[in-house]
Amino acid sequence: MKVFIENYRGWDISFDTDKESFYAQSDEYDVGETKKSFASAKKYIDDFLKDNLQFQPIWVERPVSQSR
């Protein structure tokens, strides 16, 4: 049985009483991970966000005007 603990940075952290482990689930990224401790589940979330939320610059050009 999973018992909800908290929502941390948009991720749901729960405790699985059958397996005696913590489970971090993100619906936004469609990712889940099982960890043995609450601290390691939070560290996994922090590392995941750090690795996957890097700013990627894009090039934006002004459209050419059709009327002259």
Phi, psi and omega in degrees: 000133179264132179245120180294133179256300180196167173257115183243112180054038178088000179254141175270126176251127180227163178247126178268109184289335179286316182266351182054053179215163179262145182233124177254125184231131175241121176281331180294316181263355181055051182226144175218150182212140177259133179227158182280335181230159179296319180296321180289331175293318178293322178295321177300316180296314179300315180294320179298313180294321179297317182284331188252356180246052178267140180289129177246110181293151178233156179261127181241127179248144177286136180293146179284132181288136181274335185267127179223000000 
